[in-house]
Structures are given as structure tokens and as C-alpha cells.
Amino acid sequence: MNKNSKIYVAGHRGLVGSAIVRKLQEKGYSNLVYRTSAELDLRDKPQVDAFFAEEKPEFVFLAAAKVGGIVANNEYPAEFIHDNLLIQSNIIDAAYRNNVEKLLFLGSTCIYPKLAPQPLKEEYLLTGALEPTNEPYAIAKIAGIKMCESYNRQYGTKYISAMPTNLYGPNDNFDLHTSHVLPALLRKFHEAKESNAPFVEMWGTGTPKREFLYSDDLADACVFLMNTYEGNEIVNIGVGEDITIKELGEKVKAVVGYEGDIQFDTSKPDGTPRKLVDVTKLNGLGWKAETVLEDGLQKAYQWFLDNELAAAK
């Protein structure tokens, strides 16, 4: 990408898209284009086709998606498969028809089999059954990967697919009903601190292990891959280390300054036992994550205080 290349960031107001916009601007890319969901419904093919025909972006970061945590995935499986299939299919096809030079599709590590060996290597894709709680979302993302690969094979396009691990950071979803585990815990512990609650309840046993990547690190990796990588194979993006959900709870508790106890509701699901990605390929290409979890948690909590809570007042 040149500094004046026309770059479309789909999903620019979300956790991932907003981080990509920040990183592009920080690196001097100024010719950015985006639309809100009110201005452009990415599920509507005629709207997407018209947008691409009008704007003619040269590079596309496909960060738009319907996302959510274990509760949302359980309750809205139809929307998770339907909306994501439409969004990515419309954008990938419009990119081809309007001669986009390169596209980066963002998937998720939930594409890997539930019981795949750890850490998760890229070649484990489609080698076993998926985690049932987010299977519709995972299948949509796998379809996006295969669509990029198929267009590359048939049309000679340069579409790459990156699989980030669990993400957190500014513009995250902090809704307790639909969010992922880390932002949900930040809100839970903050509200418990404010109300002087004697304990915070966490789902499951606390034993599953998860890896957490700060959104600005992901954005840096995405820009790096757009500029350097042209393979047809997927690339994992992560930090290469994980912690138990119990340990995460303790870290969030410390960052928030909550002094009560943590209790676990073992009647609630744990989800996948472990989800650590193998980042050998990405590290070999020359990129490594930089943000330490404690520092990232401090930044995410400060953003929550400055934005989520300020907006609610």
C-alpha cells in the first residue's frame, strides 16, 4: 500500500475496524473510506455493489462481522451464520468485480476444531468437529476463508485471511449479555466495585485457558500482512501465550481495584478447554505482538471509564 492508496475499512467503528483505522492513520495512510451500517447495509448486495462501483477502493480490510460471546452465539445462531455469510460474500465478490488490488479477510480462531492439538496450527483447519456453542459463526468464517482461496485460485486475486485470537481494547462491546469474556469481566468487576458487592460471579470452572491480543497489536499485524504477505494459506495472529479464565479474573480484579471475592457458577458452560494459537508463521514473517496483558487491560479499562460510562451519564 502506498500512503495515498484508497483503502476501505469495512466495520470501521467496531473493535477491530477502529483499531485498523487508528493504525493506518498513525502510519500515514490518509486516503481512507468507510461507511456506517446506517449508510451502507453490508448484507445488501446491491448496496455493496454500488458502493464499490462508486468508491473503487484499491485495498480492503474486511473487519465487518456480527460478533459476540458465548451467550450471544447460543441465543442468535441464525443471525450469526446468516449475517456473516452475506457480509463477507458481498464484499469479497464486489472487490473482485471492481478490481481491488488486495483484500484482507479477518476470521477467528473458533474456526479450529474444539479438540484440536494445542497450540493451534493453521493446518488444523477442517480436521475435526467445531465447538458447538459457536459453530454457526465458525462455519461462516470458514466459508469466508474458502471464498478468498477460491477467488484466488480461479481469478488470480490477492485475498489473504488472518485468524486473530481473542481480542480486547477500545470500542469493545461491554454489554454483559452479548460481549466476550474480557470486556464482560471489566464491566462486572467495575459494577461490583461501585456497588460494594461481596463477590463477582464468573461462568464455568475457571479452568479453560484463553489467549488475549490487544486490538492495536492486531491492527499492526493486519497492516503488516497487507504489505508483506501474499500466500493463499491462512495466518494466525496472537501473542503465543495463554492464561486460565480464573487468572484472567484475578488480573481484571486487580486492574479495576475490586476487593471482593470471585465465585464460579459451574452450572454454566466453559466452552472450548483451550484456544492457544501457534504464531510460528507470523513470527517467521517478521511480526510479534508487543502489548503485555496487564498494560492492555489498563488501557481497555480506562477506555471503558472514559467512553462507555461517560456516554451512559
N, C-alpha and C positions, 0 to 999 in steps of 0.2 A: 504494500500500500504506500502510495505517495502521500505527503502531508495534505495535498489538495484533492485526493481521491474522494469520490462521492460514496459515503458509507451509510448504509441503512442498518439501524439497530432496532430489531423487532422486539417489543417488550421493554422499551427504554425506561419505564417507570418502576419496574419490578426490582427485586433484589439483585439479579444477575445483570439485567439490561442497564440499570442505572450505574452499576459498577463499571461496565464496559464503556459507557458514555464518559464517566469521570476519567477513566484511564486513557481513552483516546484523546480527550481534551488535554489531559496532563502531558501527553506525548506530542502535542502539537497538531493533531488532526482536527481541522476546523470545518470541513465540509460534511457535516453530519445531517442525516434526515431521519425523522421519526414521526409517528402519529400516535395519539392516544387511542384507546379502544373505542371511545365515543366517536372519534373522527374516522376510524377505519376498523371494521369488524373483520379480523383475520380469518374468521370461519366462513366468510362470504367470498367465494371465488371471484365473481365479477368485480367486487370492490378491490380485491388484492390485485387482480389483473390490471385494473385501471390505474391503481397507484404505481405499479411498476412501469407501466407504459408511459406515465407522466413523468416520474422522477428519474428513471433509468439509473438506479444505483450501480456502482461498479463492484462493491463488496457488501456482503450481507452477514450480519451476526444474528442468527435465529435463536434469540433468547426468550421469545414469547411462548408461554405454555400455561395450561391450567395446572397448578401445583398445590400440594397440601400435605399434611402429615397423616398419621395412621388413622385418625378419626375421619378426616375428610375423604380419604381413599376408601374407607369402609362404607361410608354413607352415600357417596356420589360416584360410584364406579362408572355409570353410564356417561356422565359428563367428562370424566377423566379420559375415557377412551375416545369418545366422540369428538370433543373439542380439540384435543391434541392431534388427532389424525387429520382433522380439517385444517387446522392452523399450519402444521408443517407441510402437508401436501400442497396447499395453495401457494405457500411461499417458495418451496423448492421448485415447483413447476413454473411459477412466474419468473423465478430467477433464470431458469433455463431459457424461457421464451423471450426474455429481454436481455440476453447475453451478459448476465452478471459474470464478472471475471472469477470470483471466488466466493464461496459461502461456507460459513462455519455453523454446523448444527450442534446444539447442546442437548445431550441426553442426560442420563442419570445412572448411578451405579446400581440402581434397582433392576437394571436390565440383566444382571447376572443371576445365575441360579441360586436359590435360597441356601443350598448346602454345598456350594462350590468351595474348593480349597481356598485357604487364605495364605497370603494376600491375593486379591482378585486380579488375575491377569487378563489382558484383553482377549486372549484366545478362548476364555471360558464362556464367551457368549454362545447361547443356544446349546449348551451341553447338559442341561438339566432343568427341572421344574422351577418355576419362579415362586417368590414369596406370595402367598395367596392374597394378603391384605392390599398389595399394590399392583397386582397382576395386570389389570386393565391399563393403568398408566405405563407400566413397563412394556407391555405389548405395543402400545402406541409409539413409545420411544424406539423400540427395536424396529418398527416399521419405518421410522424416520431414518435410522441408520441404513437400512437396506434400500430405501429410496435414494439416498445420496449415493450409495455404492452402485446402484443400478443405473442412475443417470450418468455417473462417471464412466461406467462400462459401455453404455450404449451411445452416449452423446459426447464423450470426451470432456465432460465438465470437471471442475476442480472443487468438489464439495467434500469437506472434511467433517468428521464427527468427534466431539470431545465428550468424555464422560466424567463430570465432576462428582466428587464425594459430597457428603452433607455440607451444606453451606450456611453461612450466617453473616450478618453485617447490616449496614444502613439500608433502609427501605424493605426490611424483612416484614413478614406477616406475624404480628404479635397476638393475633386472635387465639384465645385458648381452645376454641372449637375446631379451627381449621389449620393451625400452624404446625410447623415441625417442632421437634423436641426442644432444641436450644432456645429459640425465641419464646416458646411457651413457658419454659422454666424461668427465663428472665422476668417475664410478667408475673408468674406465680410467686416467685420469691419476693419481688418488689411489693406486690399487693399484700403478701403475708407480713412483710416488714412494716408497711403502712398501717395495717390493722392490728399489729401485735399478735398475730395468730400463733398459737403454741407450736404448730407443726405445719409442714408442707407435704402434701401427698403426691407421690410420683407413681406413675404406672409401672406395672410389672415387677420384676425381681431386682432390677438394678444391675444385673449381671451382663446383659448384652453389651458388646463393645462397638463403639462408633468413632469415626474419624471426622474431624471438623475443619473445614477450609474457609478462611476469611474471604468474603466476596471480592475484595480488591485484589487479592492474590489470584483468584480465578480469572478476573478480568485481565490481569497482566499476562497470564498463561494463554488466554484466548487471543490477545493481540500478538503475542509471540508466535503462536501456531499459525495464525493467519499469514504472518510474514515469512515463516520458515518451513512449514510442513505441507507436503503435497501427497502424502500417502493415502491409499484407499482404505487403510485399516484404522479402526477407532484408536483413540489415545485417552488413557486415564489422566485425570487431573486431581491430585490430592497432596497430602503432606507426608504420607508414608508412615504415620503413627496413629494409634487409636487409644481410647480410654473407655472404661466402663461407664454406663449411664449413672451409676452411683457416684463415681469420681467426678463426672460432669456436674451432678447436683451439688457436690461439695464446692467445686470451683465457682459455680454460679452463686451459691450462697455467700461465699467469701467476697465476690465482686460486688454484690448487692448490699452486703453488710447486714444480712438477716441473722438473728441469733437464736432462732428456734430449732426444732428438730426436723429430721426428714423421715417420713414413713412411706412404705411401699405397699401399694394395693396389688397383691399378687394375683387377684382375680382378673386383672386387666392384661391384655396381650403384651408380649415382649417384642414381637416382630422377629426379624432375622437375627440369629445369635451373634453374628459378627459381620462387619462390612468394611474391611480394610482394603484399599486398592493398591495394587502394585504400580508404582510410578517409575519403574526402571526405564521404560521407553522415553517418557517425558524428561526425566533427569538426563538421560543419554543424549537427548536433543539439545540440552543446554539450559534447562529451566528448573528451578527449585522454589518451593514456597518459602516465604520469609517471615510471615506473621506468627508469632508464638500465641498459643491459645489464650493464655491469660491476658495478653495485650489486646487481642481481638475481642475478647469478652468485655474488657473495659470500654473499648470503642463502641461496641454494639449497645452496651447498657447506656452509655452517655447519649447515643443517638436516640434510644428509646425515651430517655428522660426529656431530651430537647425537642423531640418531634411528636411521638405518639402521645405522651402525656400533655404536652403543651397544646396539641390540637384538640384534646378532649376537654380542655378547660373553657 
